[in-house]
Amino acid sequence: MPARRVFRRISVAVAVAWLVAVSSPAAASRPVLDWLRYDALALSEYAIDLDTGDTARHSVVPKWASEEQRATAKLVMLLIPTRSEIAYSTSVNTILQVFRQHGLPVRFSVWFYNGDETVAREALQWAYDQPVDLIMSVGSVATVFLHKEHRGHRIPAVTSASKDPVASGQVADPKTGSGSNIAYTSINVATDTLVAYLRRLVPMLSTIGVLYSRDNDSAIRTQVMPLQQAADELGLQVVDISVANDATASADLQAAIPAGLEAMRRNDPELRRSVLLVTGSTAVYERIAEINRLSGRVPVVSMLPDVVRPGADSALLSIGVNQSSAVALAAVYAKDVLLGRADPGKMPVGTVSPPDLAINFLVAQRIGIAIPFSFFESATFVYDPDGRAVIEFGQRVGG
């Protein structure tokens, strides 16, 4: 066969293969990390390479470190599961800030797998090949993946921005640690702590109506079930008020809240010893205006700080953990592991204590409830009766 014909056939075959590759779903669906927003501090302190040759990965190197320090700097991989511009940008910026504050030069590789565990496994293999010095999950979904795929490996890991690992079945005893290569942290508030704060708000508290979405497994496992299981011991009646999912949430709430309030009245006829508790179910907390309208004068308390905001469309109070606080704690855990000061398997589950409080006095005025002064003293966010922020991140603002 003439050489020219062989070459032509090879060329055609290569071209066809190339067309198949670039047009295949796998090639088209490669995650693109173009949504993560680095803040001014990160941009001033770190050299951030957005063009690493892989759309799923960024490289971050400390500009403030000396050339010698950069050459020997530890390498940490941050594993992001889904797109969440505000939440995960906050997480990544917080991690960078903590390492800068502690003067520990660390190089970061930020990986985004967009729910595709094939890409997540590729990221793990990349981490093993380098090898990296530590892996951090960013978010509960990435933590579940690491727990399943990375537990027992020689490279240590620390979880961040994740729900309670005990309720999630990842850790047996929060005080003794995981016994593995992974140190776990939690963004949840312990049930007894949550109830203690609720009883300071409503001293004779007897009934809690818990709002959640039935398709949100993590909220059910880590927020609803622990409260249900502790109810008898804490002398409380817990009433479920649930929606099916985001698509039906508005219609479901129209029926579920009145029915829930009626059930609560059997234990507290005047609803003066009751609260409605909003979990971290997106389908629920994004409809806070509807919840307020249907709840009347019953205090609506959120387990998520972001649900307390300026204006009337807000929960009265939140008792939770601000994401930046929880991630900062995880970054300190990571620092201690990198420096050899802590064994990840022996580190207790990291929790922020006391929890972050956010208060809306406009809502308090509307429903006629007094906020304990101690709440105001320790609050992270406070909005006055005119809807203006007077405390942000624990600092007084304005005149």
Secondary structure, DSSP 8 states (H G I E B T S, - for coil): --HHHHHHHHHHHHHHHHHHHHHSHHHHT----------HHHHHHEEEES-SS-TTEEEEEETTS-HHHHHH-EEEEEEE-S--HHHHHHHHHHHHHHHHHTT--EEEEEEE-TT-HHHHHHHHHHHHHTT-SEEEEESHHHHHHHHHHTTT-SS-EEEES---TTTTTS-S-TTT--SSSEE-B--S--HHHHHHHHHHHSTT--EEEEEEETT-HHHIIIIIHHHHHHHHHHT-EEEEEEES-TTTHHHHHHHHHHHHHHHHHTT-TTSSSEEEEE-S-HHHHTTHHHHHHHHTTS-EEESSGGG--SSSSS-SEEEE--HHHHHHHHHHHHHHHHTTS--GGGS--B--SS-EEEEEHHHHHHHT----HHHHHH-SEEE-TTS-EEEETTEE---
